[in-house]
Amino acid sequence: MRAQTLRALLATLVAGTLTAGIAGTATAAPRPAALASPGSASAAPATSPGGSPAAPDTRDIKERLLSIPGMSLIEEKPVSGYRYFVLAYRQPVDHRHPSRGSFTQRLTVLHKDTSRPTVMYTSGYDVSTSASRSEPTRLVDGNQVSIEYRYFTPSRPQPADWSKLDIWQAASDQHRVYRALKKVYGQNWLATGGSKGGMTATYYERYYPHDMDGVVAYVAPNDVNNAEDSAYDRFFEQVGTAECRDALDAVQREALIRRKPLEKKYAEQAKSEGWSFGTVGTLDKAYEAVVLDLVWGFWQYSGEADCADVPDARTVSDEDLYAYVDAISGWSFYTDQGLAPYTPYYYQAGTQLGAPTISLPHLKGLTRYGYQPPRNFVPREIPMRFDRRAIPDVDHWVRHHARHMLFVYGENDPWGAERFRVGEGSRDAYVMTAPGANHGANIAGLVPGARELATARVLDWAGVDPATQAAAPLARLDKAPAEEPRLRP
């Protein structure tokens, strides 16, 4: 989209009633020329020794992918209209010292055509090996490369040096994958992800701003000051209706009042399921953690229409109360078995990302532990130390240097209480909010005008001409990992 067309569309938004939920700058700008990390230059088109363009590579796409040094095939799966590969790629454990060991990182490639743009997607957790297109991939009708975040199994070095699990190392994983695959997929690239994946896409852009042509980050938390969480308190004082908030608070309170009989049920289920509590410490600590997640978990994944299903705390039976807490928070989440797949997340929350703590005045006198820190959810043999510099650095960069970036949030999502913002110095960067949406907010849920603007910018960054783009329904984001704990992005 031409700059004057973009300005005209924004002028329409400002003149009308659609400015609520949209923040950003309107000037289209080239990619930044500064603040790149060493070695972040984009891969150049292939040329012959004489300087003329090289002949097109006519080899089968599988052969081209497997000819990349360090790339191997796990399996190819049949997908209608695409080629779909589950791959393994050798990565350095430490990108600052590549000779000091390597590990195998899992990724998938959903191949459409090398003439189409490519979207780099990550959930920030493990990678799904079922073919699923993210919303930007559907919008641009492109290829998709999905990357498993380092240290989520099986993409974990053995033995694991946990000090090498940080946002710069993970961004460098993405950079190496991009440099390797850019030789195959030479058109424009976008980075995307939801929640921790949106954070990951943002961190990648901060450290390697020359790689991607655009970034779409969904519902990405931004905990700049880990010691100051009043934004979450304000959110929970205002979200939804007073009647719904009061009903949820009452259920949460009742679950702590009935701690003794409900913990008996919890112990019986733990014995039946083979659950243990070594990491968090005791069943009692796990019980309280699940109950304290109730209100957060409701607004993260439910909506105002679900308020009608909140039980009456005054009359609900123990069985129904136990079942409701399980449906919203999940009794398995703080068991050893529930925590183990997410050790890398809780490690990062306790060393760089930060974690929210909210006040709970309605539970005064009933809590024994309060919101427990990430340290309680990581095995004690793994050392942890919090880095207060990493996230403020990213936040400052986004506010002052963001280019071709779109942040999408849900109005009713707790994680959006602390969000990324664009400011003076950013160009062609936007923050948009989907009304009534939860942690599944996307471009399709934006108000008219904002939705068209977001779509136009994504197509432009991808190098796709809207006039030739076939109309297609917008897709859901890739599914989040199964059984994810509520109090994490």
C-alpha positions as CSV (number, residue, x, y, z in Angstrom):
1,M,0.0,0.0,0.0
2,R,1.3,3.4,-0.9
3,A,2.1,5.9,1.9
4,Q,-0.5,8.3,0.7
5,T,-3.2,5.6,0.6
6,L,-2.2,4.5,4.2
7,R,-2.5,8.1,5.4
8,A,-5.9,8.5,3.8
9,L,-7.1,5.3,5.5
10,L,-5.8,6.5,8.9
11,A,-7.4,9.9,8.3
12,T,-10.7,8.2,7.8
13,L,-10.3,6.3,11.1
14,V,-9.4,9.4,13.0
15,A,-12.3,11.4,11.6
16,G,-14.7,8.6,12.5
17,T,-15.4,6.6,15.5
18,L,-12.9,3.7,15.1
19,T,-9.9,5.2,16.9
20,A,-10.7,3.4,20.1
21,G,-8.4,0.4,20.4
22,I,-5.9,1.6,17.8
23,A,-2.6,3.2,18.6
24,G,0.2,3.5,16.1
25,T,2.1,5.6,13.6
26,A,1.1,6.0,10.0
27,T,4.2,6.7,8.1
28,A,5.4,3.7,6.1
29,A,9.1,3.3,6.5
30,P,12.0,1.1,5.4
31,R,13.5,-1.5,7.7
32,P,15.8,0.0,10.3
33,A,19.4,0.5,9.5
34,A,20.6,0.6,13.1
35,L,20.6,-1.5,16.3
36,A,21.2,-4.8,14.5
37,S,23.1,-7.5,16.3
38,P,26.4,-8.6,14.7
39,G,25.8,-10.8,11.7
40,S,22.2,-9.9,11.2
41,A,22.3,-8.8,7.5
42,S,19.7,-10.4,5.3
43,A,20.6,-13.1,2.9
44,A,21.2,-11.8,-0.6
45,P,19.8,-13.3,-3.7
46,A,21.9,-16.0,-5.2
47,T,24.2,-15.0,-8.0
48,S,26.6,-16.7,-10.4
49,P,30.4,-16.2,-10.0
50,G,30.2,-13.5,-12.7
51,G,27.6,-11.5,-10.7
52,S,24.6,-12.3,-12.9
53,P,21.5,-14.0,-11.3
54,A,21.9,-17.7,-10.8
55,A,19.7,-20.1,-12.7
56,P,16.5,-21.2,-10.9
57,D,16.8,-24.2,-8.7
58,T,14.5,-26.8,-10.2
59,R,15.1,-29.6,-7.6
60,D,12.2,-31.0,-5.6
61,I,11.5,-28.9,-2.5
62,K,12.4,-31.8,-0.2
63,E,15.8,-32.2,-1.9
64,R,16.4,-28.4,-1.5
65,L,15.5,-28.4,2.2
66,L,17.6,-31.4,3.0
67,S,20.6,-30.0,1.1
68,I,20.9,-27.3,3.8
69,P,23.8,-28.2,6.1
70,G,22.5,-29.5,9.5
71,M,19.0,-30.1,8.2
72,S,17.4,-33.6,8.4
73,L,14.0,-35.1,7.8
74,I,11.9,-36.5,10.6
75,E,8.9,-37.2,8.4
76,E,6.8,-35.8,5.5
77,K,3.0,-35.8,6.1
78,P,0.3,-35.6,3.4
79,V,-1.5,-32.2,3.5
80,S,-4.0,-31.2,0.8
81,G,-2.6,-28.4,-1.3
82,Y,0.7,-28.3,0.4
83,R,3.9,-30.2,1.2
84,Y,4.4,-30.6,4.9
85,F,7.8,-31.5,6.4
86,V,8.8,-32.2,10.0
87,L,12.5,-31.4,10.2
88,A,15.4,-31.3,12.6
89,Y,18.1,-28.6,12.4
90,R,21.4,-28.6,14.3
91,Q,21.8,-25.4,16.4
92,P,24.7,-24.2,18.6
93,V,23.8,-24.4,22.3
94,D,25.6,-21.1,22.6
95,H,25.5,-18.8,19.6
96,R,28.4,-16.8,21.0
97,H,30.5,-19.9,21.1
98,P,29.2,-22.2,18.4
99,S,32.0,-24.8,18.8
100,R,30.9,-25.5,22.4
101,G,28.2,-28.1,21.6
102,S,25.0,-28.3,19.6
103,F,21.5,-29.7,19.8
104,T,18.7,-30.6,17.4
105,Q,15.9,-28.2,17.1
106,R,12.6,-29.4,15.7
107,L,10.8,-27.3,13.1
108,T,8.1,-27.8,10.4
109,V,7.8,-26.4,6.9
110,L,4.4,-26.0,5.3
111,H,5.4,-25.5,1.7
112,K,3.1,-23.8,-0.8
113,D,5.4,-22.3,-3.4
114,T,8.8,-20.6,-3.3
115,S,7.3,-17.7,-5.2
116,R,5.0,-16.9,-2.2
117,P,6.0,-15.1,1.0
118,T,6.9,-17.0,4.1
119,V,5.7,-16.7,7.7
120,M,8.0,-17.7,10.6
121,Y,5.7,-18.9,13.4
122,T,6.5,-19.9,16.9
123,S,4.2,-20.5,19.9
124,G,7.1,-19.9,22.2
125,Y,6.7,-23.5,23.4
126,D,6.9,-26.8,21.6
127,V,6.0,-27.1,18.0
128,S,2.8,-28.8,16.8
129,T,3.5,-31.5,14.1
130,S,-0.1,-31.2,12.8
131,A,-0.3,-28.8,9.8
132,S,-2.1,-25.6,10.8
133,R,-1.8,-22.1,9.3
134,S,-1.5,-19.0,11.4
135,E,-3.6,-16.0,10.5
136,P,-0.8,-14.2,8.7
137,T,-0.1,-17.3,6.7
138,R,-3.7,-17.4,5.6
139,L,-3.8,-13.7,4.8
140,V,-0.7,-13.8,2.6
141,D,-1.4,-17.3,1.1
142,G,2.2,-18.2,1.9
143,N,4.5,-20.8,3.2
144,Q,5.0,-21.3,7.0
145,V,8.0,-22.3,9.0
146,S,7.2,-23.2,12.6
147,I,10.0,-23.4,15.1
148,E,10.1,-25.2,18.4
149,Y,11.5,-23.0,21.2
150,R,14.8,-24.1,22.6
151,Y,14.7,-26.4,25.7
152,F,11.2,-27.5,25.1
153,T,11.5,-31.2,24.5
154,P,12.7,-32.7,22.3
155,S,14.6,-29.6,21.3
156,R,16.8,-29.6,24.5
157,P,20.5,-30.0,24.8
158,Q,21.7,-33.0,26.8
159,P,23.0,-32.2,29.3
160,A,21.1,-29.0,29.6
161,D,23.0,-25.8,30.4
162,W,20.0,-23.7,31.5
163,S,22.0,-20.5,31.4
164,K,21.8,-20.7,27.6
165,L,18.0,-20.4,27.7
166,D,17.5,-16.7,27.2
167,I,15.7,-14.5,24.7
168,W,18.8,-13.6,22.7
169,Q,19.9,-17.2,22.2
170,A,16.3,-18.1,21.1
171,A,16.3,-15.1,18.7
172,S,19.6,-16.3,17.3
173,D,18.0,-19.8,16.7
174,Q,15.4,-18.1,14.5
175,H,18.1,-16.0,12.8
176,R,20.0,-19.1,11.7
177,V,16.9,-20.9,10.5
178,Y,15.9,-17.8,8.5
179,R,19.4,-17.5,7.0
180,A,19.3,-21.2,6.0
181,L,15.8,-21.1,4.5
182,K,16.0,-17.7,2.8
183,K,18.1,-19.4,0.1
184,V,15.0,-21.5,-0.7
185,Y,12.2,-19.1,0.1
186,G,13.5,-15.8,-1.4
187,Q,10.4,-13.7,-1.2
188,N,9.3,-11.5,1.8
189,W,9.2,-13.0,5.3
190,L,7.0,-12.2,8.3
191,A,7.4,-13.3,11.9
192,T,4.4,-14.1,14.0
193,G,3.2,-15.8,17.2
194,G,0.6,-15.6,19.9
195,S,1.2,-14.9,23.6
196,K,4.7,-16.1,24.4
197,G,5.1,-16.6,20.7
198,G,4.2,-12.9,20.2
199,M,6.9,-12.1,22.7
200,T,9.3,-14.3,20.8
201,A,8.6,-12.6,17.5
202,T,9.1,-9.2,19.1
203,Y,12.4,-10.2,20.7
204,Y,13.6,-11.6,17.4
205,E,12.8,-8.3,15.7
206,R,14.7,-6.4,18.4
207,Y,17.9,-8.4,18.0
208,Y,17.8,-9.0,14.3
209,P,15.7,-6.2,12.8
210,H,17.0,-6.7,9.2
211,D,15.7,-10.3,8.9
212,M,11.9,-9.9,8.7
213,D,9.8,-7.6,6.5
214,G,7.1,-7.4,9.1
215,V,6.0,-8.7,12.5
216,V,2.5,-9.6,13.7
217,A,2.5,-10.2,17.5
218,Y,-0.7,-11.4,19.1
219,V,-1.6,-10.9,22.8
220,A,2.1,-10.5,23.8
221,P,2.7,-9.6,27.4
222,N,5.4,-7.0,28.2
223,D,6.3,-7.1,31.9
224,V,8.8,-4.2,31.9
225,N,9.0,-3.9,35.7
226,N,8.6,-7.3,37.3
227,A,8.1,-5.7,40.8
228,E,5.2,-3.4,39.7
229,D,2.0,-5.2,38.7
230,S,-0.8,-2.7,39.6
231,A,-2.0,-2.7,36.0
232,Y,-3.3,-6.2,36.6
233,D,-5.2,-5.1,39.7
234,R,-6.8,-2.3,37.7
235,F,-7.8,-4.8,34.9
236,F,-9.5,-7.1,37.3
237,E,-11.4,-4.3,38.9
238,Q,-12.9,-3.3,35.6
239,V,-13.2,-6.3,33.3
240,G,-16.7,-7.6,32.5
241,T,-19.7,-6.7,34.7
242,A,-19.7,-6.2,38.4
243,E,-22.1,-9.2,38.8
244,C,-19.7,-11.5,36.9
245,R,-16.6,-10.3,38.9
246,D,-18.5,-10.8,42.2
247,A,-19.6,-14.3,41.2
248,L,-16.1,-15.4,40.3
249,D,-14.6,-13.9,43.4
250,A,-17.2,-15.8,45.5
251,V,-16.4,-19.1,43.9
252,Q,-12.7,-18.6,44.4
253,R,-13.3,-17.7,48.0
254,E,-15.6,-20.7,48.5
255,A,-13.0,-23.0,47.1
256,L,-10.5,-21.8,49.8
257,I,-13.2,-22.0,52.6
258,R,-13.9,-25.6,51.6
259,R,-10.1,-26.4,51.3
260,K,-10.3,-29.5,53.6
261,P,-13.0,-31.5,51.8
262,L,-11.8,-30.4,48.3
263,E,-8.2,-31.3,49.1
264,K,-9.4,-34.7,50.1
265,K,-10.9,-35.1,46.6
266,Y,-7.7,-33.7,45.1
267,A,-5.6,-36.3,47.0
268,E,-7.9,-39.1,45.8
269,Q,-7.6,-37.9,42.2
270,A,-3.8,-37.5,42.5
271,K,-3.5,-41.1,43.8
272,S,-5.7,-42.4,41.0
273,E,-3.8,-40.4,38.3
274,G,-0.3,-41.0,39.7
275,W,0.3,-37.3,40.3
276,S,3.1,-36.1,42.6
277,F,4.0,-32.7,44.0
278,G,7.8,-32.7,44.5
279,T,8.5,-29.5,42.5
280,V,5.9,-27.2,44.1
281,G,6.4,-28.9,47.4
282,T,3.1,-30.0,48.7
283,L,-0.4,-30.8,47.6
284,D,-1.6,-27.9,49.6
285,K,0.6,-25.5,47.7
286,A,-0.6,-26.9,44.4
287,Y,-4.2,-26.7,45.5
288,E,-4.0,-23.0,46.4
289,A,-2.1,-22.3,43.1
290,V,-4.9,-23.8,41.1
291,V,-7.6,-22.0,43.0
292,L,-5.8,-18.6,42.6
293,D,-5.7,-19.1,38.9
294,L,-9.5,-19.3,38.6
295,V,-10.3,-15.7,37.9
296,W,-7.3,-15.2,35.7
297,G,-8.0,-18.4,33.8
298,F,-11.7,-17.5,33.3
299,W,-10.9,-14.1,31.6
300,Q,-8.0,-15.5,29.7
301,Y,-10.0,-18.2,27.9
302,S,-13.7,-17.4,28.5
303,G,-15.9,-14.5,27.7
304,E,-18.7,-12.5,29.2
305,A,-21.3,-15.0,27.8
306,D,-19.7,-17.6,30.0
307,C,-20.6,-15.6,33.2
308,A,-24.0,-17.4,33.1
309,D,-22.2,-20.7,33.9
310,V,-20.4,-19.5,37.0
311,P,-22.0,-21.5,39.9
312,D,-23.7,-19.9,42.8
313,A,-21.1,-20.2,45.6
314,R,-23.8,-20.2,48.3
315,T,-25.5,-23.4,47.0
316,V,-23.0,-25.3,44.8
317,S,-22.1,-28.8,46.0
318,D,-18.5,-29.8,46.7
319,E,-18.6,-32.0,43.6
320,D,-19.7,-29.3,41.3
321,L,-17.4,-26.7,42.8
322,Y,-14.4,-29.1,42.4
323,A,-15.5,-29.8,38.8
324,Y,-15.8,-26.1,38.0
325,V,-12.4,-25.2,39.3
326,D,-11.0,-28.1,37.3
327,A,-12.7,-26.9,34.1
328,I,-11.3,-23.4,34.4
329,S,-7.9,-23.9,36.1
330,G,-7.1,-27.6,35.9
331,W,-6.1,-29.7,38.9
332,S,-3.2,-31.3,37.0
333,F,-1.4,-28.1,36.2
334,Y,0.8,-27.8,39.3
335,T,1.6,-31.5,39.7
336,D,5.1,-32.6,38.7
337,Q,3.6,-34.2,35.6
338,G,1.8,-30.9,34.7
339,L,4.8,-28.7,35.3
340,A,7.5,-30.7,33.6
341,P,6.7,-29.9,30.0
342,Y,6.7,-26.2,30.9
343,T,9.9,-26.0,32.9
344,P,11.5,-23.8,30.2
345,Y,8.7,-21.3,30.4
346,Y,8.8,-21.0,34.2
347,Y,12.6,-20.8,34.1
348,Q,12.4,-17.9,31.7
349,A,9.6,-16.2,33.7
350,G,11.9,-16.3,36.7
351,T,15.1,-15.2,34.9
352,Q,14.0,-12.7,32.3
353,L,10.3,-12.5,31.3
354,G,8.8,-11.7,34.7
355,A,5.5,-13.0,36.1
356,P,2.4,-11.2,37.4
357,T,1.4,-10.9,41.0
358,I,-2.0,-9.5,41.8
359,S,-3.6,-8.4,45.1
360,L,-6.5,-10.5,46.3
361,P,-8.4,-8.5,48.9
362,H,-11.5,-10.7,48.6
363,L,-9.3,-13.7,49.8
364,K,-7.9,-12.0,52.9
365,G,-7.3,-14.5,55.7
366,L,-7.8,-17.5,53.4
367,T,-4.5,-17.7,51.4
368,R,-1.4,-19.3,52.8
369,Y,1.1,-18.7,50.0
370,G,-0.4,-16.0,47.7
371,Y,0.8,-15.9,44.1
372,Q,3.8,-18.1,44.1
373,P,6.9,-17.1,42.1
374,P,8.2,-19.1,39.1
375,R,11.0,-20.4,41.2
376,N,8.4,-22.7,42.9
377,F,7.6,-24.3,39.6
378,V,11.1,-25.2,38.5
379,P,13.1,-28.1,40.0
380,R,15.4,-26.8,42.7
381,E,18.5,-28.3,41.0
382,I,18.2,-25.7,38.2
383,P,19.7,-22.4,39.3
384,M,17.8,-19.2,38.6
385,R,18.8,-15.5,38.8
386,F,16.6,-12.7,37.5
387,D,17.9,-10.3,34.8
388,R,16.3,-6.9,35.2
389,R,17.8,-5.5,32.0
390,A,16.5,-7.7,29.2
391,I,12.8,-6.8,29.0
392,P,13.2,-3.0,29.6
393,D,15.7,-3.0,26.7
394,V,13.2,-4.6,24.4
395,D,10.5,-2.3,25.5
396,H,12.6,0.8,24.9
397,W,13.5,-0.5,21.4
398,V,9.9,-1.2,20.5
399,R,8.8,2.3,21.6
400,H,11.5,4.1,19.7
401,H,12.7,1.9,16.8
402,A,9.8,-0.4,15.8
403,R,9.2,-0.7,12.1
404,H,6.6,-2.8,10.3
405,M,5.1,-4.2,13.5
406,L,1.5,-4.9,14.5
407,F,0.5,-5.8,18.1
408,V,-3.0,-7.2,18.5
409,Y,-4.6,-7.6,22.0
410,G,-8.0,-8.7,23.4
411,E,-10.0,-6.2,25.4
412,N,-10.8,-8.8,28.1
413,D,-7.5,-10.6,28.2
414,P,-5.6,-10.2,31.5
415,W,-2.2,-10.5,29.7
416,G,-3.0,-7.3,27.8
417,A,-2.9,-5.3,31.0
418,E,0.9,-4.9,30.5
419,R,1.4,-4.7,26.8
420,F,3.8,-3.4,24.2
421,R,3.3,0.2,23.0
422,V,4.8,2.1,20.1
423,G,5.9,5.7,20.5
424,E,8.0,8.5,19.1
425,G,10.5,7.1,16.7
426,S,8.5,4.0,15.7
427,R,7.3,4.0,12.1
428,D,4.5,1.9,10.4
429,A,3.9,0.2,13.8
430,Y,0.5,-0.3,15.4
431,V,-1.2,-1.5,18.6
432,M,-4.8,-2.6,18.1
433,T,-7.4,-4.1,20.5
434,A,-10.2,-6.5,19.6
435,P,-13.3,-5.5,21.6
436,G,-14.6,-8.2,23.9
437,A,-11.8,-10.6,22.9
438,N,-9.8,-12.8,25.2
439,H,-6.4,-14.4,24.8
440,G,-7.4,-15.7,21.4
441,A,-7.7,-12.2,19.9
442,N,-6.8,-11.8,16.2
443,I,-7.1,-9.5,13.2
444,A,-10.4,-11.0,12.3
445,G,-11.9,-9.8,15.6
446,L,-10.9,-6.1,15.1
447,V,-13.5,-3.5,14.4
448,P,-14.1,-2.6,10.7
449,G,-11.5,-0.1,9.6
450,A,-8.9,-1.4,12.0
451,R,-9.3,-4.9,10.5
452,E,-8.8,-3.5,7.0
453,L,-5.9,-1.4,8.0
454,A,-4.2,-4.3,9.7
455,T,-4.8,-6.6,6.8
456,A,-3.5,-4.0,4.3
457,R,-0.3,-3.6,6.3
458,V,0.3,-7.3,6.6
459,L,-0.1,-7.8,2.8
460,D,2.1,-4.8,2.1
461,W,4.9,-6.1,4.4
462,A,4.6,-9.5,2.7
463,G,4.9,-8.0,-0.7
464,V,1.5,-9.2,-1.8
465,D,-0.6,-7.0,-4.1
466,P,-4.2,-6.9,-2.6
467,A,-5.7,-6.7,-6.1
468,T,-4.3,-10.1,-7.0
469,Q,-4.8,-11.7,-3.6
470,A,-7.5,-14.3,-3.7
471,A,-10.2,-13.7,-1.1
472,A,-10.0,-16.3,1.6
473,P,-11.6,-16.6,5.1
474,L,-9.4,-15.6,8.0
475,A,-8.0,-18.5,10.0
476,R,-7.6,-19.2,13.7
477,L,-4.1,-19.0,15.1
478,D,-2.3,-22.3,15.5
479,K,-3.5,-24.1,18.5
480,A,-1.7,-23.5,21.8
481,P,0.0,-26.5,23.5
482,A,-2.5,-28.8,25.2
483,E,-3.1,-28.5,28.9
484,E,-1.3,-25.2,29.3
485,P,-1.3,-23.7,32.7
486,R,-3.6,-20.7,33.0
487,L,-1.2,-18.3,34.7
488,R,1.3,-18.2,31.9
489,P,1.1,-16.6,28.4
